[in-house]
Structures are given as structure tokens and as C-alpha cells.
Amino acid sequence: MRKKMEARKILLLLLCLDLSFLAIIAVGPPTCPADVDAKCDDGASDEWEGEFFPNVPQIKYEGPTSKQPLAFKWYNADEVILGKKMKDWMRFSVAFWHTFRGTGGDPFGAPTKQWPWEDGTNSLAMAKRRMRANFEFIKKLGVEWWCFHDRDIAPDGKTLEETNANLDDVVALAKELQQGTKIRPLWGTAQLFHHPRYMHGAATSPEVGVYAYAAAQVKKAMEVTHYLGGQNYVFWGGREGYQSLLNTDMKRELDHMATFLKAAADWKKKIGFNGTLLIEPKPQEPTKHQYDWDAATTASFLLKYGLSGEFKLNIECNHATLSKHSCFHELETARISGLLGNVDANTGDPQIGWDTDQFLVDIGEATLIMLSVVRNGGLAPGGFNFDAKLRRESTDPEDLFIAHISGMDTLARGLRSVVKLIEEGDLDELVRKRYASFDSEIGAMIEGGKADFENLEKKAMEWGEPIVPSGKQELAEMIFQSAL
């Protein structure tokens, strides 16, 4: 009898355990915040399925009268403007490196922020957790694109093979997270400037081993960008330049860089990648002189080496500032050369002489940027990548959303201002009148290359001293400001 009672107790215990197990299954994945201090994540950082931003709702358009920080006031994704939806004019992208790897550190101070989900490591598990945070952020922000450096999304290994394996592991997760969504990389790139091996440059390094390593890294980065459905691939030559000409063979380095880019274009075709290859101009910082100084210099380089049919430009507004140009100037230079491919939407502080990568909030500058983009017919397959970071003093996770919302609204207001300029037509008419003399017969001959100096000399003698009209710059500025 006693044995039967013990057997019943054991069966009852097993039944309870089975019911408890079923209850655990029914509960499903944890829903508490993805915080390393939270007790419900059980330490499974790379498999976390809770919320990284539990206090942030899906960001929606509420209109200009809204006072809600976590809402769009001017960016209405599906609103049709000038024949396209706003989201198709913009094609907004989240920059992984600033958004999820930014620490607030600068040359004068230590990091100021560590997001709740960070555990202080650069492990593979942590890389996967960041990737999950990235996709939650993108979905809640309501955009479809993101950009990455290879080394920002996956850690270095002890060997190139191990490093590639780490990258493959994280990319596999990104591919999984993309399933069932429209989210894809706007572009990918290789980080060829941070590691000590690149201290003399990558494609322009005097060491052939470094050149080969850089080629292998770009090869892999292009392959994973293609695998994820990326639309473009970017080259930013942060150390492709010199510190002193005394120890530099500039011609040889430029030749090497051109050869490197030609090989990249060949590899793109070999793997069937149909995305656009982009070069991002920058004048200096970290090197004294970078070979892709500005849009005009880069266009000249591409033309000299026969690469203008293979590459376009990724214009960063803050880089324009460093080269003593406006962003509008750089965009127009790229556009009229047929090279405008993408925009890194940020700005610099005119009182600070370095690359501060701030979110764009100036409506006037945004209007000029959108004017160039509209003249270009859009940017697709490129777009606007927010290569911008929070200020060092902004340390709340919701600040990431507020900054992006502000930047998106600013460019949306710029687009709406362009519509007013086009509809009113006063600025276009002012420019047309300024060049009206070239609409004459002799003007048409000049523009058609049919007026030689002898004919022009006869006209000059016939006409006498020319009357030069006003440029009306103040009127142009007044017209522009009235549209904002």
C-alpha cells in the first residue's frame, strides 16, 4: 500500500512538472526591457526578444500643431509631393555606427553614455544584441533603410578568417530580422581607418600587405552588403591622403587608389551586385590632406582614371563645411557632373572647426539641399543617411528618436519649401532673366561652340561698352526666405 502511495506521489509530481513546463511555453519570450540589469533576460543577450525601447511608441505623423516630441510634425511618409511620396524623395537611413556604437566620448573626455542593453564588451553576443536593437529602432521610427561599417556590426577576430566568420554570424541574424519587412541596407562599407594597420592609409598605404588586407576586407564587405540586399556601397578614404609630402610619392599613391577602385568595380560585377559604388569626399581630419578633398576634386580623379562611369558621390554636409564649401555647393557640383548618388544628412557648427556630425535642424539649409535633390529627380537608389550623432550631453535612449525625428522633419520642411519656390516661380524667373542675353542668336552660337573670337570681336566693336545689369542677390535671398 505504501509503495502505491509513493508511486502516486511521483506521478503527481511529474504531472505538476509537465504542467509547469507547458505554462513556461505558454508565457513565451520575455517582454521586460532589454536591460543587462533586468532579471528576466537570464543573460541571453544575443537571443533577447524583449523591448529595447519600451517607453517609445511607433512614431507617427501628427502635423505641425503637435507638441509631442515623439511624433512627426512635417514628415508624412505617404504624402505625395511633386509626384512622389515623401518617403521616396527621402529614403531615410539610420547610421548604425553613430546610433548604436556612439559613446559620447571625444578627444577631450571619456564616454558619457552606455545604453541599458550594453554589457561593456565587444563580444559576438553583444553585437547580436545591438543588431536586434537596431531593427526595433528602425521599425519604431518607421524607416526602411540602415547603413553600416563592417567592424561596427561585428568584432575583429584574431585572424581575418575569424573576423569574417564573426561578420557572417551577425549578418545571418540581420538577414533573419529583415524577413517579412522592407528593411534593407541603404549602403555598407568597410572600416579602413580605425585599426593601426591603416595608419598610413589602406589603398594608399606604402605597405603592399596592408593594400592586400584592405582589398580582402572590401571584398567581404561588398559581399555581405549584396547578400543583405544593399542598394549601394561606399568608400570613405579617411586615411587615403598624407601628413607630409616630404615622405610621400603622391602620384604612386593616387595610381594605387585608382587601381584599388577599379578592382572593386570589377568585383561588384563578378558577384552580380547591381548597387551603386559611392565615394565620400572629405578634405582633412584625420589626415592633413585627403585625396578626395571635395566633390570637384573627386570628379576630376574619377575622370582622370576613367572611373566616372563606375562611381558616384556620397556628399556629406559636414565635410562640405570642412572644405570651405556649402552643402548646396557640393550637391550642385556633384549633380551637374552626373555624380550625385547619396547624401549623408548632417551639419557642423560654424564656430567649431572639426567634423561634429550634428543632426540637421536649419530649415534654410534643408531647403537648399532638397532643391538640389529635386533638380536631380531624387536620389534613388541612394537616399539620406543620418551620419549624425547625439550631443555628448544627451544620454537618454529616447534622445535617439528625438534627434532622428527632428532631422527628418527638417528635411521634410525643406521639401515643402521647395514646392513653394517652384509653384511661385519667382526665383526661377530671376535666374532666367539674368542669363536672358544668352538666349539671343549670338548667345546660342556661343553655347553651341560656333562663335569664334573673330566673330565675337566684331560684335564687341558693334555693340560698344556693354551695360551690365544688377545681380539682384538681395532679391533672390528675399524670395528664398519668403518660401521658408
N, C-alpha and C positions, 0 to 999 in steps of 0.2 A: 504493500500500500504506500509505504514511504517513498519507494522508488518511482511509483506512478506520479505521486505529487511532485517530486523533484523534476520529473520529465515534463510535467505540465508547466512548471515554473520556467524551465528552459525554453519551451515552445513559446510561452507568453512573452518572455524576454526577447526572443528572436523576432516575434511579431512586432513588438514595440520598436525594435531597431529598424525593421523594414519600413514601418510607418514613418519613423523619424527621417530615414533616408529619402523616402518619397516626398516628405514635407520640404526637405532641403532642395530637392529638384524643383518642386513647385515654386519655391521662392525665387529662383533664377539668379542672375548676376546682381551684384551689389549696386545700389543706387545712391550711396552716400558720396560726398565729394572725393575726387581723386587727390587725396592729401596723404603724404607719406606718414603723417601722424595719426591718420584715421585708423580705427581698429578693424574696420570691416573689409579692408583690401587684402588682408592676410599676406601682405608683402609681395603679391604677384604683380609687380609694377608693369611688366610688359604685356600682361593679359587684361589689364584693367578695362572694365566696361561701364564704369560709373560716369559721373559728370565731372569734367574739369572746370566748367564754368557754371556751377549750379544756380547762381544768382542772376544769370544773364538769360533773358528770353530770346526767342527768334527775333532778329532785328527787322522791323517793318517800316514802311513809308507812312508817315503821319501828316506830312505837309508843313509848310513854313510857319504855321502858328503853333506847332507843337513845342512844348517846353521839356519834353522827355529826352534826357541825354542819350538813352539807348534806343533811338529811333531816327530814321532819315527824315530830313526836312525838305530836301531838294532832289535827292536821288530816288527816282521812281523807276525801277528796273525795266518794267514792261511798257512804259510810256513811249510812244513813237514821236521822235523829234527828227525833222529833216529826213524823213523816210526810213529811219532805223530806230529800233528800240534803244533806250538809253544803255542797257547792258551790252548791246552790240557796239555802240560807239566807244564804250569804256573798256570792257573786258578786264575788269579789276582783278588783281592778283595779290596774294599775301606772300610776303618775303619770309621764308622760314627762318633765315639766319637772324634777322633783327627781332622778329616776333617771338621766337622760341629759344633762341640762343643768346639774345641780348641780356646783359647783366647789369647795365648801368655804369660799368667801370669806364674810366677814361685815363689818359696819361697822367692825371694828377690825383686820382682817387680810386679806391677799391670798389668792387661791385656793390650795388645798393639793393639789388632785388634777387630773390630766389623764389620762383613760383611754387605754390603749395605742393605740386606733384614732383618737384625735383628732389633727388636724394643726394645731390652733391657729387655724383660720379658722371663719367663719360662712358658708361658701360653700354653694351648692346641692349640690355633690358631697358635702360633709361632712354636710349634712342627710340625704342619702340613705343615707350610711353609718350614721348614727345610727339611722335607721329600720330598717335591717337588724339592727342590734344589738338594738333594741327587740323585734323579733319573735323573735329567738333567745332573748332573756331570758325572754319570756312563755312560750314553748314549754317551755323547760327548767324553769321554775318550775311549770308545769302549771296556769296560769290561762287564762281566756278573754277577759279584758277589759283595756282600757287607756284612759287619759284624756289629753287634750292641750289646750294653748293653740295657737292658730293660729301665733303668732310663735315658738313654741318648736320647732315641727317644720319651719318654713320661714323663710328670711331675708327681711327687708324688701328691697324694690327701691327704685329712685329715684322711682317713681310708684306709685299704687295699682294701676294695670293691671299693672305689672311685678311688684309684690308678689303679686297674685292669681295671676299666671302661675307664680311660684315655688311657691306653695301647691298649685296644681293639679298641678305636676310631682311633688312629694313625695307628695301624696295618691294619685296614679296608682300610684306604687310601693307604697304601703301597701295599696291595693286589690289589686294583684298578689300581695303577700305574704299577704293574707288568703285567697286562693283555696285551696280544699281544706282549710281549717281552720275552727274555730268562733270564732276570734278576731275580735272586733269592738270598737269604742269603747263604753265604758260611757257616756261623755259627751265632748262637745267644748265649747270655749268660745273667746271672743275675748279677747286680752290688751289690755285698755283702761286700762292703768295705768303701763306702763313708759316709753313714748315721751313726750318733752317736750310734745307737743301735748295730752296728757291731764293736764297739771299741775294744772288747775282742775277736773278731772273729765271724764267723757265725756258721758253723758246729762244730767248736771247742769252741764256747762260753760256759762259765760255767753256763749261764742262760738258762734254758730249754725253756723259752718263746722266746728267740732270735733264738734258734735252730728251733723251730716250725715256726716262721715267715720266716726264711731263706728257709725252706722246701716249704712253700706256695709260696714264690717268685720264686724259681726254678721251681716248678710245673707249674706256669703260664708262665714263660719264655720259658720252653720247649714246652708248648702247642702252643704258638704263633709262635715259630720257625718252628714247624711242620706244622702249618697252612699256613705259607708263603712258604713252600717247601724247608726249610733249609736243608743243607747237613750234618751238624754236630752241636754239642752243646758243648760249652767249659766251664770248671770250672777253674777259676783263684782264688786261695786262698790267696788274698793279705794280709789278716789278720789271716789266718789259721796258727798260729805259736805262739811264745811267746816273751815277752820282758825280762822276768826273770824266771828262773827255780825255784826260791825260793817260788813263789806263784802259780806254775803250776804243775798239775798232767799230765805229758806228755803222759803216757800210756792211761789214760782215754780219753784225747783229741784225740789221734790217733784212738782209738777204735770208738769214736763218729763220726769222719770224715769218717771212713770206712763204718759205718752203714748208714750214710747220702748218700754216693755214691752208696751203694747197693740199697737203696730205690729209688734213681734217675734212676738206671739201670732198676729197676722193673717198674717204671712209664713209662719209654721210651717204654717198650714192651706193657704195658697196653694200651697206646694211639696209638700204631701202628707206632711209629716213627722209621724209618729204618736208620736214620743218625748215625754217629759215635760219641760216647762220648769221649771228649778230656780233658786231664789235662795239664795245662800250668805250667811247673816248674819255680820257681824263688827263689833265696836264701834269700834275705832280702829286706828291703825297701817296705812297711813301717815297718814291724816288724823286730826285731833283728834277729830272725831265723824263716823261714817259713818251714813247714813240707815237702813241695815238692821242696827241695833245688835245685836239678838238675835232669837230666834225669835218672841217675843211682839210686839216692835216691828214686825217684818216681816209677821206675820199681820195686825196692825192696819192696816198700809199697804195690803196686798192687799185687805182688806175695805173700806176707805175708798174705794178707786178701782175697786171691782168686778172685781178680778183674782183672787180666791180660787179661782175655777173654772178658771183658766188656768195657775196656778203651784203648785208645791210647794217644799219647802225641802231644801237640801243642808246638813246640820248638820256642822260641823267641830268636833271636840272641843277643839282648842286655842283656837279662837275662843270657845267657851263659857267657858274659863278667863279669857280677857281681859275678858269681860263680867261676871265675878264669879259665874258660874253653874257648875254641874257639867255634864258632857256628858249625864248622865242627865236632868237638869232640862230641857235644851234638846230632847232627843229626846222626852221626855214632853209638853212644851209643843207641839211640832210634831205629835205623834201624836194627842193629844186634840182638836187643831184640824183633823184630817184632812189634814195638810200634810206628813207625813214621807215624803220621797222618796228620800233618799240620805244616806250617811254618809261624810265624809272621816275615815278612821281614823288619827288621830294623837293626840298628847298634848303638853302643855307641862310645863316644870319649875316646880313651885310656888315655887322660890327665885329664878326669873328672870321678870321682868315683861313679856317680849315673846313673840312667836309663834315658838317654837323648832322646831315641826314634827318632833317626835321620834316614833319608832315606838312604838306602844302595847305595854307589857310588864307592866302592872299587871293581875293576874288579877281583883281585885275590881272595878276599873273596867270591864273587859271583860265581866264578868258582868252588871253593871247595864246596859251598852249592849245586850247580847244579850237581856236581859229585856224591854227596850223594843221591840226588833225582833221578838221572838216575840209580844208582845202586839199588834204591828202586823200580824201574819200574814206577815212578811217585808218585803223592800224592793223586790222586782221591780216595775217594770223598772229600779229603782235597784240599788245594791249598796254594797260597801265599797271606796272608793278610797284607796289608800295615799298620801295627800298628806303624805308624810313623807320626810325626807332623812337621809342618813348624817351622823354627827357629823363635825366638821371634821377630826378626827384619824384617821378611818377612811378609808384610801386604797387598799385592795386591791379589785380588781374582785369578788372573791368576797364581800366585805362587803355588796354589794348584795343577794346571795342570802340571806346570813345574816340581814340585817335584815328582809327580807320574810318569811322562814320564821318568825322569832321573832314578828312581828306576826300572822301567820296562825295560828300555834299558840296565841297568847294569846287571840285571839277564839274559837278552837275550844274552848279550855278554858272560856271564858266560857259558851259554848253548853252544854257538858256540865254545868256548874254549874247553869244554869237548869233543865235536866232534873231534877236532884236537888231543886231548890226546888219544882218543880211536882209531882213524884212524892210528896214528903214532905208537902207541903201546909200545913206549919205557918205559913209566912209569910202565905199567903192567908187562913188561918183567923184569924190575929191581926188582920189588917186587917178581915175581915168582922165580927168581934166588936166592934171599935172603933166601927163605924158601925151596930151592930145596932139601936139605938134608932130609927133612921130606917126600919126595916122594920116599925114599928108602923103603926096606922091613921093617926094624925096625921102621922107621918113621911111616909107615902105621899102624904097630902094636900099637904104642903109641897112635896115633889119634883114633884108633879103640878100645882103652881101653883094649888091650890084652897083653900089656907088663908090667910085674910086676917088682918090684925093684930087685929081684934076677936076672932076665934076663938082666936088664939094668946094673947091677953091672958087670956081665960077659963081656958085650960089652965094658964097660968103661975100664976094665982091658985089654981087647984085643986090643983096639984102642990106649990106652995111652993118653997123653995130647992132647986135641982137638986143631985144628987150627981154629982160629976164623977170618973170612974174614971181610973186611971193610963193613960198613953200607951204604956207598955211599950217605950220606944225601945231600951233596952239589950237586952231580949229579942229584939226584931226584929234588932238587929245581931248578936246571938249566933247566931240562926237562919241569918242570911245567911252569916256567916263559916264556919259548920259545913258549908255546901254547897260551899265553895271547894276 
